Amino acid sequence: MSHPASPDTAPVSLTTQGSIGILTFDAPPVNALSPQVRQGILDALRRLPRFPELQGLLLCAKGKTFIAGADIKEMQIGQQEPGLPSVIAALEACPVPSVAVLNGAALGGGLEIALACNARIAVPSAKLGFPEVHLGIIPGAGGAERLVRLTPFGSACDFIADGKPISATAARDMGLVDALAEPEALLDMAKALVLNPDLPARPIERSVVAHASDEAWQEAIRNRRKASKGVAAPTTAIQALRDAANMPLDQAQQANRHRYLTLRETRQAKALRGLFFAEREARKVPGLDPRAALSVETLGIVGGGTMGVGIAASALIAGLSVVLVERDGEAAELAKSRVAKLLVSADKRGLLAKVGGLDSALAKLNATADRPALAPCPFVIEAVFEDMAIKQAVLADIEAVVAPEAIIATNTSYLDINAIADTAGRPERVLGLHFFAPANINKLVEVIQTKAASPVALATAFAIADTLRKLPILAQVCDGFIGNRIYTRYRESCDFLLEEGALPQQIDAALIEFGFKMGLYAVSDMSGLDIAWAMRKRRAATRDPKARYSAIADKICEAGRLGQKTGSGWYRYAEGSKTPEVDPWVTELVEAESQRLGITRRAFSNDEIMEHVMQTMAQEAQAVLDEGIALRASDIDLTMVTGFGFPRHQGGPLFWAAQREPAKQPSRKD
């Protein structure tokens, strides 16, 4: 029989069942370790002596999560008491053994709580992880000290420094979980486990498993530093493990708590926390009611090129049905085969498990040349060639077959969507959805609000983005919207540096040192130079003749050098290779262009290159904010990080500017 030992409304309750105490977390939605939850745990533990009959304690949770970690907001406003180390110390001082009953994810501080118990039992679907490195910190309450006592050196390093949650099965194999049980048997097995006389000691009381030579630790740190590209937390996490394995326990705990507190106040941690909150804020549009969205089970797509195929794959992975319309039957079959290829790749990564597998996903795809097949679709995305007249004609064709209330979105990178919508019979149902390539992988989608777009259209667009597991960012109409407008200025600034004395490989090296995974010119070669070239040629007639313009990229394209696919672009590529090699031809072209313009070339350091690039990006980003193209500064930073590979730990161009010049912080409209 169960006996309550604390109020039912508390976020943490203590009940007893015979000789077993059950401490239950109930703090929806994810049982975050708020100050109230931490205090509740302490209060429950302090009541245990009132029940001398207890022989064991189970830590359980309501909902679908054990504990999802700390309340990140606390890091912004300052840590409140009681701190997690105090809670864990009280748990480990508990007079009876304890078992963590993992009904779902145990992440960050939640996993530290679980590792303070004698043992852990989990449902197979549970996830365990220390994602702290993604917020620029490390586990702050002894996670490293317990980890080295449960799992070998290599596993410990990968687990704490990658920050990626692992399955309960993998955690069992590592030694973090003692047993697995199906949900219906979980509690009974936990009760038997906690009363088992052979229950192991608490991890903190065990011997270190992750022994390694000093050389092995140093190599692990060097490798992680190389892989982390300037991010401090992963390397620091391994340093914490090394001390946890080699120092006396109290000294290791003190050293690692200091590391955590120091990292928490760094610029990197502030940048990563800012992006964490920015992702949650981006979906909040003042005055927009998500409940106004239309229900969409079948998505229409017109255009089976690279973008249309990627969008179709995303929709099928998300469980939607798709009607993909092409110009003729042959093109439709080709589009279908390309979608299938993307789905095969997704299936290998386990992304189709929730939708019944590959065959089930493919069965929901109708690739056809029959435009009336779009009739039942409440939402249609046009993804045809980037040409105003073509897009206006396709819009008319779609309007002719879909229901009057259906929403129509155009996928465009630069075109004036107001001009497209103005030709519609019902412009209030037309807006923009700018997906970023590759559309089946990149999370970002700009939701472009036209001057006539209805609240229903906007709400449905945001809902579609969420369904496709994308990150929607609201933008107003302008040339390039948020991302491409800033990217264009970024690209121009690099090209101007070429004219003034830099070379492509120098600029790429500076960008990589700053934190970009690839340099601008290497990325351009990978993507292909012809698309941007075609865009520049289309814009030539409207370009301000007085504005500075670099012709270097055009001349490279005119020479037939279109990137990796032609074996040369900004770099040259050996046959069958994707590794860029410096090409003297490009160097000669760049130097000749400087001479033609009458510019005396000079040397640039990496810092000078990045100062020039970042100032340009920040200035354009501020203009985007000031003009109301973006709703918030954080939306702009998030766009550049998610869509263009701006290094997360640098926070985005406006975060960079605000941190660098506190007295000149950009105005924020949030």
C-alpha positions in Angstrom: 0.0 0.0 0.0 1.3 3.5 -0.9 1.5 6.2 1.7 2.1 9.8 0.8 4.9 11.6 2.6 4.7 15.0 0.9 2.0 17.2 -0.7 0.6 15.9 -4.0 1.0 19.3 -5.7 4.7 19.6 -5.0 7.1 19.2 -8.0 8.8 16.4 -6.0 6.9 14.0 -3.8 7.9 11.2 -1.5 5.7 8.1 -1.0 6.3 4.8 0.6 5.4 1.3 -0.6 6.3 -1.2 2.2 10.1 -1.0 2.7 10.7 1.1 -0.4 10.5 4.9 -0.7 9.5 6.4 -4.1 10.7 9.9 -4.8 8.8 11.2 -7.9 9.5 14.2 -10.1 6.5 15.9 -11.5 7.5 19.3 -13.1 6.1 19.4 -16.6 6.9 19.5 -19.4 10.4 17.9 -19.0 11.1 17.8 -15.3 13.8 20.4 -15.5 16.0 20.9 -12.4 14.6 24.2 -11.4 15.4 25.6 -7.9 11.9 24.3 -6.8 12.7 20.8 -8.0 16.2 20.8 -6.4 14.7 22.1 -3.1 12.0 19.4 -3.4 14.6 16.7 -3.7 16.4 18.0 -0.6 13.2 18.2 1.4 12.2 14.7 0.5 15.6 13.3 1.4 15.5 15.0 4.7 12.2 13.3 5.5 13.6 9.8 5.0 14.6 9.3 8.6 11.0 9.5 9.5 10.5 6.1 7.9 13.0 3.7 9.6 11.4 0.8 7.8 12.7 1.9 4.4 15.4 -0.3 2.9 15.6 1.3 -0.5 14.8 4.5 -2.5 13.6 4.7 -6.1 13.9 8.0 -8.1 11.0 8.1 -10.6 9.4 10.7 -12.9 6.0 11.4 -14.3 5.7 12.2 -18.0 7.9 11.0 -20.8 11.2 12.4 -19.4 13.2 11.5 -16.3 15.0 14.8 -16.0 15.9 16.8 -19.0 18.6 18.8 -17.3 19.0 22.2 -15.8 16.7 25.2 -16.3 18.9 27.1 -18.8 17.2 30.4 -17.8 19.0 30.2 -14.4 22.3 30.6 -16.2 21.1 33.9 -17.5 19.9 35.3 -14.2 22.3 33.6 -11.8 22.3 30.3 -10.0 19.9 30.0 -7.1 20.2 27.8 -4.0 20.2 25.0 -3.4 22.8 24.1 -6.0 22.9 20.8 -7.7 26.1 19.7 -6.0 24.4 20.0 -2.6 21.4 18.0 -3.8 23.7 15.2 -5.2 25.7 15.2 -2.0 22.5 14.7 0.0 21.4 11.9 -2.3 24.8 10.1 -1.9 24.6 10.5 1.9 21.2 8.8 1.8 21.0 6.0 4.5 19.5 3.5 2.1 20.5 2.5 -1.4 18.9 4.1 -4.4 18.0 3.3 -8.0 17.2 5.8 -10.7 14.2 4.6 -12.7 14.7 6.1 -16.2 11.3 6.3 -17.9 12.8 8.6 -20.5 15.6 11.0 -21.2 18.2 11.6 -18.5 20.2 14.6 -19.7 22.8 16.9 -18.1 22.0 17.5 -14.5 19.3 14.8 -14.7 22.0 12.2 -15.6 24.2 13.5 -12.8 21.3 12.8 -10.4 20.9 9.3 -11.9 24.7 8.7 -11.6 24.5 9.6 -7.9 22.3 6.5 -7.3 23.6 3.0 -6.7 22.2 1.8 -10.0 20.1 2.8 -13.0 17.3 0.9 -14.8 15.9 2.2 -18.0 13.3 1.6 -20.7 14.9 0.8 -24.1 13.6 4.1 -25.5 15.4 6.3 -22.9 18.3 8.5 -23.9 21.3 9.4 -21.7 23.7 12.3 -22.3 25.7 15.2 -21.2 24.8 17.9 -23.8 26.5 20.6 -21.7 29.2 21.1 -24.3 26.6 22.4 -26.7 26.0 25.2 -24.3 29.7 25.9 -23.8 30.0 24.3 -20.4 30.7 20.9 -18.8 28.8 18.9 -16.2 29.0 21.0 -13.1 28.1 18.6 -10.3 30.5 15.7 -10.5 29.5 14.1 -13.8 33.1 13.6 -14.8 34.0 12.1 -11.5 31.3 9.5 -11.7 31.7 8.8 -15.4 35.4 7.7 -15.0 34.2 5.2 -12.4 31.7 3.5 -14.7 33.2 3.3 -18.2 36.5 3.0 -19.9 38.7 5.8 -21.1 37.7 6.0 -24.8 34.0 5.7 -24.1 34.2 8.4 -21.3 36.0 10.9 -23.6 33.6 10.4 -26.5 30.5 10.6 -24.3 31.3 13.7 -22.4 33.0 15.7 -25.3 30.5 14.8 -28.1 27.5 15.9 -26.1 25.2 13.6 -28.1 22.7 11.5 -26.2 23.0 7.8 -26.6 20.4 5.0 -26.4 19.7 3.1 -23.2 21.1 0.0 -24.9 24.4 1.8 -25.7 24.4 3.2 -22.1 24.1 -0.3 -20.7 27.0 -1.5 -22.8 29.0 1.4 -21.5 28.2 0.6 -17.9 26.0 3.6 -17.3 22.8 1.6 -17.1 22.5 -1.6 -15.1 19.4 -3.1 -16.6 16.7 -2.5 -19.2 13.0 -3.1 -18.8 9.8 -2.5 -20.8 7.6 0.3 -19.4 5.1 -2.1 -17.8 7.8 -4.0 -16.0 10.0 -1.1 -15.1 8.8 -0.3 -11.6 8.6 -3.9 -10.4 12.2 -4.6 -11.7 13.4 -1.4 -10.0 11.9 -2.5 -6.7 13.6 -5.9 -6.9 16.9 -4.3 -7.9 17.0 -1.8 -5.0 16.4 -4.6 -2.5 18.9 -6.9 -4.1 21.7 -7.5 -1.5 24.2 -7.5 -4.4 23.3 -4.0 -5.5 26.5 -2.2 -6.4 28.0 0.7 -4.5 27.3 4.2 -5.7 29.6 5.1 -8.6 31.4 7.8 -6.6 32.5 5.0 -4.2 33.9 2.7 -6.9 37.4 2.6 -8.3 38.3 4.5 -11.5 37.8 2.6 -14.7 39.0 5.2 -17.2 42.7 4.8 -16.5 45.0 5.9 -19.2 48.6 7.1 -19.6 49.3 10.8 -19.6 50.2 10.5 -23.2 46.8 9.0 -24.0 45.0 11.9 -22.2 47.1 14.5 -24.0 46.4 12.8 -27.4 42.7 12.8 -26.6 42.8 16.5 -25.8 44.7 17.3 -28.9 42.3 15.4 -31.1 39.3 17.0 -29.5 40.8 20.4 -29.9 41.3 19.8 -33.6 37.8 18.5 -34.0 36.2 21.3 -31.9 37.5 24.1 -34.1 37.9 26.7 -31.4 35.1 25.6 -29.1 36.5 25.4 -25.6 34.0 23.1 -23.7 34.7 19.7 -25.4 38.5 20.0 -24.7 37.8 21.2 -21.1 35.5 18.2 -20.6 38.3 15.8 -21.4 40.6 17.8 -19.1 38.0 17.3 -16.4 37.9 13.6 -17.0 41.7 13.4 -16.7 41.6 15.1 -13.3 38.7 13.0 -12.2 40.7 9.8 -13.1 44.0 10.9 -11.7 43.4 13.3 -8.8 42.1 12.7 -5.3 38.3 12.9 -5.4 37.8 16.1 -3.4 40.5 17.9 -5.4 39.0 16.7 -8.7 35.5 17.9 -7.6 36.8 21.3 -6.7 38.8 21.7 -9.9 36.0 20.7 -12.1 33.4 22.8 -10.3 35.7 25.7 -10.9 36.0 24.8 -14.6 32.2 24.7 -14.9 31.7 28.1 -13.2 34.5 29.7 -15.3 33.1 28.3 -18.6 29.6 29.4 -17.7 30.6 33.1 -17.9 32.6 32.9 -21.1 31.6 34.6 -24.3 31.2 31.2 -26.0 28.8 30.0 -23.4 26.8 33.2 -23.6 26.7 32.8 -27.4 25.5 29.3 -27.3 22.9 30.0 -24.6 21.7 32.9 -26.7 21.1 30.7 -29.7 19.3 28.1 -27.4 16.8 30.8 -26.4 16.7 32.3 -29.9 15.4 29.0 -31.4 12.5 29.0 -29.0 11.8 32.6 -29.5 11.8 32.5 -33.3 8.5 30.7 -33.5 6.8 33.4 -31.5 5.3 36.0 -33.8 3.4 38.8 -32.0 -0.3 38.6 -32.8 -0.1 35.3 -34.7 -2.3 32.5 -33.3 -0.9 29.1 -34.1 -4.4 27.7 -33.8 -5.4 29.5 -37.0 -3.2 27.1 -39.1 -4.9 24.8 -41.6 -4.6 21.1 -41.1 -2.2 19.7 -43.7 -1.8 16.0 -44.3 -0.9 16.2 -48.0 1.7 18.7 -49.2 1.7 19.9 -52.8 5.0 20.7 -54.5 5.5 22.1 -58.0 9.0 21.6 -59.4 11.1 18.5 -59.1 14.6 20.1 -59.2 17.1 20.0 -56.4 15.0 22.2 -54.0 11.6 20.6 -54.8 13.0 17.1 -54.3 14.6 18.0 -51.0 11.4 19.6 -49.7 9.5 16.4 -50.8 11.9 14.2 -49.0 11.6 16.3 -45.8 7.8 16.0 -46.0 7.8 12.3 -46.5 10.3 11.8 -43.6 7.9 13.8 -41.4 5.0 11.5 -42.4 3.1 13.7 -44.8 1.8 12.6 -48.2 3.2 14.5 -51.2 1.9 15.4 -54.6 5.0 16.4 -56.7 4.1 17.9 -60.0 6.5 18.2 -62.9 6.2 19.5 -66.5 5.9 16.0 -68.1 5.9 12.4 -67.2 9.6 11.8 -67.8 10.5 14.7 -65.5 8.1 13.4 -62.9 9.7 9.9 -63.0 13.2 11.5 -62.7 12.0 13.6 -59.7 10.5 10.4 -58.1 13.8 8.6 -58.4 15.7 11.5 -56.9 13.4 11.6 -53.9 13.7 7.9 -53.5 17.5 8.2 -53.4 17.3 10.8 -50.6 14.9 8.5 -48.7 17.2 5.6 -49.0 19.9 7.7 -47.4 17.5 8.8 -44.7 16.4 5.2 -44.0 20.1 4.3 -43.4 20.2 7.0 -40.7 17.1 5.6 -39.1 14.9 8.6 -40.0 12.1 6.6 -41.5 11.4 4.3 -38.5 8.6 6.5 -37.2 6.8 6.5 -40.6 6.9 2.8 -41.3 10.1 2.5 -43.2 11.2 3.2 -46.7 8.4 1.5 -48.6 5.7 3.2 -46.5 7.3 6.6 -47.1 7.6 6.1 -50.9 4.0 4.9 -51.0 3.0 8.4 -49.9 4.7 10.1 -52.9 2.6 10.9 -56.1 5.0 12.3 -58.7 3.0 13.3 -61.7 2.6 15.7 -64.6 -1.1 16.1 -63.8 -1.5 19.5 -62.1 -5.1 18.9 -61.1 -3.7 16.3 -58.7 -2.9 19.3 -56.5 -6.6 19.9 -56.0 -6.9 18.2 -52.5 -3.7 19.9 -51.2 -4.4 22.6 -48.6 -0.8 23.8 -48.9 1.3 24.0 -52.1 4.9 25.0 -52.4 6.2 26.3 -55.8 9.8 25.4 -56.3 10.5 26.2 -60.0 13.2 28.1 -61.7 14.2 31.5 -60.2 12.5 33.6 -62.8 9.7 36.1 -62.1 7.6 35.4 -65.2 7.8 31.6 -64.7 6.8 31.8 -61.1 3.9 34.1 -61.8 2.7 31.7 -64.5 3.0 28.7 -62.2 1.1 30.6 -59.4 -1.8 31.1 -61.8 -1.7 27.4 -62.8 -1.8 26.4 -59.1 -4.7 28.8 -58.3 -6.7 27.3 -61.1 -6.8 23.8 -59.5 -6.6 24.2 -55.7 -9.4 25.1 -53.3 -10.0 28.9 -52.6 -8.7 28.6 -49.0 -5.5 26.7 -50.0 -2.2 28.4 -49.2 0.4 28.8 -51.9 4.1 29.4 -51.0 6.8 30.3 -53.4 10.4 29.2 -52.7 12.7 31.9 -53.9 16.0 33.3 -52.7 15.8 36.8 -54.0 12.7 37.6 -56.1 10.1 40.1 -54.9 7.4 38.0 -53.5 5.0 40.9 -53.3 5.3 41.2 -57.1 4.5 37.5 -57.4 1.6 37.7 -55.0 0.2 40.8 -56.8 -0.7 38.6 -59.8 -2.7 36.2 -57.7 -6.5 36.1 -57.7 -6.3 35.9 -53.9 -3.0 37.4 -52.8 -3.8 37.0 -49.1 -3.1 33.3 -49.5 0.4 33.7 -51.1 3.6 34.0 -49.1 7.2 32.9 -49.3 8.9 29.8 -47.9 12.7 30.1 -48.5 14.3 26.7 -47.9 18.0 26.5 -47.6 20.0 23.9 -49.5 20.1 21.0 -49.1 16.4 21.3 -48.2 16.2 17.7 -46.8 19.0 18.5 -44.3 19.3 22.2 -43.6 16.9 23.2 -40.7 16.4 26.8 -41.7 13.4 28.1 -43.6 12.6 31.8 -43.9 8.8 32.5 -43.8 8.4 35.6 -46.0 5.5 37.8 -45.1 4.0 39.5 -48.1 2.0 42.7 -47.6 -1.3 40.9 -48.2 -0.5 37.6 -46.5 -3.3 36.5 -44.1 -2.8 35.3 -40.5 -4.1 31.9 -41.6 -1.4 31.8 -44.3 1.4 32.7 -41.9 0.2 30.4 -39.2 0.0 27.5 -41.7 3.5 28.2 -43.0 4.9 28.1 -39.5 3.0 24.9 -38.8 4.3 23.3 -42.0 7.9 24.3 -41.1 7.4 22.7 -37.6 6.0 19.5 -39.2 9.0 19.3 -41.5 11.2 19.7 -38.4 12.6 23.0 -39.7 13.4 26.2 -37.9 11.1 29.0 -39.2 12.3 32.6 -39.2 9.9 35.4 -40.1 11.2 37.8 -42.7 9.7 40.7 -44.6 10.2 41.2 -48.4 13.5 42.7 -49.5 16.2 41.6 -51.9 17.7 38.5 -50.4 15.4 38.6 -47.3 17.5 38.1 -44.1 20.1 35.5 -44.9 21.0 36.0 -48.5 21.0 39.8 -48.1 23.7 39.6 -45.4 25.5 36.7 -47.2 25.8 38.9 -50.4 27.5 41.6 -48.5 29.7 39.1 -46.7 30.7 37.6 -50.1 31.3 41.1 -51.6 33.6 42.0 -48.6 35.7 38.9 -49.3 35.9 39.7 -53.0 37.0 43.3 -52.2 39.7 41.9 -50.0 41.0 39.8 -53.0 41.3 43.0 -55.0 43.2 44.7 -52.1 45.8 42.0 -51.5 44.4 38.8 -50.0 44.1 35.5 -51.9 41.2 32.9 -51.7 43.2 30.4 -49.6 44.1 33.2 -47.1 40.5 34.3 -46.6 39.3 30.7 -46.3 42.0 30.0 -43.7 40.9 33.0 -41.7 37.3 31.9 -41.8 38.2 28.4 -40.7 40.3 29.8 -37.8 37.3 31.9 -36.8 35.2 28.7 -36.6 33.6 28.2 -40.0 33.8 24.5 -41.1 34.8 25.5 -44.6 36.0 28.7 -46.2 33.8 30.8 -48.5 35.6 29.9 -51.7 35.9 26.2 -51.0 32.1 26.2 -50.3 31.4 28.1 -53.5 33.4 25.5 -55.5 31.5 22.7 -53.8 28.1 24.3 -54.5 28.9 25.3 -58.1 29.7 28.8 -59.3 27.1 28.9 -62.1 24.0 29.6 -59.9 25.4 32.7 -58.3 26.8 33.8 -61.6 23.4 33.5 -63.2 22.0 35.6 -60.4 24.6 38.3 -60.8 23.9 38.5 -64.6 20.2 38.8 -63.9 20.9 41.7 -61.5 23.3 43.5 -63.8 20.7 45.7 -65.4 19.5 47.1 -62.1 22.9 47.3 -60.4 23.9 50.8 -59.3 26.7 51.8 -61.7 28.4 53.8 -59.0 28.5 50.9 -56.5 31.7 49.0 -56.1 31.6 45.6 -57.9 34.2 42.9 -58.1 34.4 41.1 -61.4 36.8 38.4 -60.3 34.1 35.7 -59.7 32.6 36.5 -63.1 35.9 36.1 -64.9 36.5 32.8 -63.2 33.1 31.6 -64.5 33.7 33.0 -68.0 36.8 30.8 -68.1 34.6 27.7 -67.7 35.7 27.2 -64.1 32.5 26.3 -62.3 33.8 24.5 -59.2 34.4 20.9 -58.3 32.1 19.7 -61.1 34.4 21.1 -63.8 37.6 20.3 -61.9 38.4 23.9 -61.2 36.9 27.1 -59.8 38.5 29.2 -57.1 40.7 26.2 -56.6 41.7 23.3 -58.8 40.9 19.6 -58.2 42.7 16.5 -59.2 40.6 14.0 -61.1 38.1 12.3 -58.8 39.2 14.5 -55.9 37.2 17.0 -53.9 40.3 18.4 -52.1 41.0 22.0 -53.1 44.5 22.8 -54.3 45.8 26.4 -54.7 45.8 27.3 -58.4 48.4 29.8 -59.7 46.0 30.7 -62.5 43.6 32.2 -59.9 46.4 34.0 -58.1 47.5 35.6 -61.5 43.9 36.6 -62.2 43.4 38.2 -58.8 46.7 40.1 -59.0 45.9 41.2 -62.6 42.5 42.5 -61.5 44.1 44.6 -58.7 46.5 46.1 -61.3 43.6 46.8 -63.7 41.8 48.7 -60.9 44.9 50.6 -59.9 44.9 49.1 -56.4 48.3 48.6 -54.6 48.1 45.2 -53.0 49.1 44.8 -49.3 49.3 41.9 -46.9 46.5 41.0 -44.6 46.6 39.0 -41.3 43.8 36.6 -40.4 42.7 39.0 -37.7 42.5 41.8 -40.2 40.5 39.7 -42.7 38.0 38.7 -40.0 37.7 42.2 -38.7 36.8 43.5 -42.2 34.4 40.6 -42.8 32.6 40.7 -39.5 32.2 44.5 -39.5 30.6 44.2 -42.9 28.3 41.4 -41.8 27.3 43.2 -38.6 26.6 46.5 -40.4 24.3 44.8 -42.9 22.6 42.7 -40.1 22.0 45.9 -38.2 20.4 47.5 -41.3 18.2 44.4 -41.7 17.0 44.9 -38.1 16.6 48.6 -38.4 14.5 48.3 -41.5 12.2 45.8 -39.9 13.1 43.0 -42.3 13.7 40.8 -39.3 11.7 40.8 -36.1 14.6 40.3 -33.7 18.4 40.6 -33.5 18.4 37.0 -32.3 16.5 35.9 -35.5 19.2 37.4 -37.6 22.0 35.6 -35.7 20.1 32.4 -35.8 19.6 32.7 -39.6 23.3 33.1 -40.2 24.2 30.3 -37.9 21.7 27.8 -39.1 21.5 28.6 -42.8 25.1 29.7 -43.6 27.3 27.9 -41.2 28.3 30.9 -39.1 30.1 29.3 -36.1 27.6 28.8 -33.2 30.2 29.6 -30.5 30.6 33.0 -32.1 26.9 33.6 -31.7 26.1 35.4 -34.9 27.1 38.8 -36.4 25.0 41.0 -34.1 26.0 39.0 -31.0 29.7 39.5 -32.1 29.1 43.2 -32.5 27.4 43.6 -29.2 30.1 41.6 -27.3 32.9 43.5 -29.0 31.4 47.0 -28.5 29.1 47.0 -25.5 28.6 50.7 -25.8 27.2 50.3 -29.3 24.9 47.4 -29.0 22.4 47.0 -31.8 18.8 48.0 -31.0 16.6 45.0 -30.3 13.0 44.7 -31.2 12.3 41.8 -28.9 
